[in-house]
C-alpha cells in the first residue's frame, strides 16, 4: 500500500497535526507514456498555509480529503516515457505520496553531479528563483545600496542576502535567534543582523544598522517589523513583498500603520510578486544561480527532517522559526 498525506480539516489559526490525515491507497499501476516516481525530498513552505484556506488567491486552495502538493525531488523507478529513464531524478510540484504516477509534464531533470539533490528544492529551486526574481526584477539593486531582509535566516531570505552581497550591497538581516543572526554574519556574509525577539526598539536598531537608510527591503514577514522599516526608507526605495508569515495564521484582519504617506513622501515602490510570473525567465535565472553556487559565492542552508510521516510537523514548525534556511523532509 502507498502512503499519502491529505488535508483533513481546514486549519483555524496555527495548523495542527490533526488537520492532516495519513492515508493509504493501492500502489500505483503504470500505463504507457507514464513514469513511476518515488519521493526522495519534499519541500515544506509557508505559502502552503494560504492554500489550506477556502479563499480565492493566485493559486487554487487545496481540496479536503485530497493530498497536499508541494515541491519535490523524486526518483524515476520505472518509465514508459521516452523523455525519462529509470534512475533519473526530477523536480516538480507533486503530491505528498510515497509513490505516484506522472505523464512527465512540469517535471525538470536535476543533476546530482552539479549539486546535492536537496539543493534543487532550495537555493537552486523555487526558493532560489523567488529570491532572484524578487530582488532583481523589483528590488533593482545597485552596488553600494543598503538591503534589509526580514526572515533572513529562512529559505528565501538567506539567498536574497547572499545575492545582495554578490552584487556589492550592504546587507542587513532580521531573524529570531542569536544563533540565526550569527549564521547570517558568519556563514552568509551579512554586514549586520538584528534579533527581533531580543530587540526592544526595532526602529532604533534599524537606524544603527542602516546609517545611510534603506534602499531595498525584501519582506518575508510583514507585521511590526515591516512597519518599523518604513521609517528608514530612502527616496525611491523599493520594497519587495514576498511573504507575510507573521500574519498567515491570524484569524482576524491584522492592524498595521498606513503606508501611504511613507510611499508618497519618499516616492517609494512597494510591490508584491509571485515567482510563477517569471516562468519564462527560469532557465537564465537558474543558470546564474548554478554558476554562483559552483563558484562558491552562494551557499545552501537546510534544515532536514527525515521520514514521510514527519511532513505535517515539519510544515507547522516553520511558523515557530524552527528552520535555518530551507525546511526539507527526506523520505
HELIX and SHEET records of a PDB file:
HELIX    1   1 UNK A   17  UNK A   19  5                                   3    
HELIX    2   2 UNK A   48  UNK A   51  1                                   4    
HELIX    3   3 UNK A  117  UNK A  120  5                                   4    
HELIX    4   4 UNK A  126  UNK A  133  1                                   8    
HELIX    5   5 UNK A  134  UNK A  139  3                                   6    
HELIX    6   6 UNK A  155  UNK A  166  1                                  12    
HELIX    7   7 UNK A  178  UNK A  186  1                                   9    
HELIX    8   8 UNK A  202  UNK A  209  1                                   8    
HELIX    9   9 UNK A  223  UNK A  230  1                                   8    
HELIX   10  10 UNK A  260  UNK A  266  1                                   7    
HELIX   11  11 UNK A  275  UNK A  281  5                                   7    
HELIX   12  12 UNK A  282  UNK A  294  1                                  13    
HELIX   13  13 UNK A  308  UNK A  310  5                                   3    
HELIX   14  14 UNK A  311  UNK A  317  1                                   7    
HELIX   15  15 UNK A  318  UNK A  320  5                                   3    
SHEET    1   A 2 UNK A   2  UNK A   7  0                                        
SHEET    2   A 2 UNK A  20  UNK A  25 -1                                        
SHEET    1   B 5 UNK A  99  UNK A 102  0                                        
SHEET    2   B 5 UNK A  35  UNK A  43 -1                                        
SHEET    3   B 5 UNK A  69  UNK A  79 -1                                        
SHEET    4   B 5 UNK A  89  UNK A  95 -1                                        
SHEET    5   B 5 UNK A 108  UNK A 109 -1                                        
SHEET    1   C 4 UNK A  99  UNK A 102  0                                        
SHEET    2   C 4 UNK A  35  UNK A  43 -1                                        
SHEET    3   C 4 UNK A 326  UNK A 330 -1                                        
SHEET    4   C 4 UNK A 302  UNK A 306  1                                        
SHEET    1   D 6 UNK A 192  UNK A 195  0                                        
SHEET    2   D 6 UNK A 170  UNK A 175  1                                        
SHEET    3   D 6 UNK A 146  UNK A 150  1                                        
SHEET    4   D 6 UNK A 214  UNK A 219  1                                        
SHEET    5   D 6 UNK A 233  UNK A 241  1                                        
SHEET    6   D 6 UNK A 269  UNK A 272  1                                        
END                                                                             
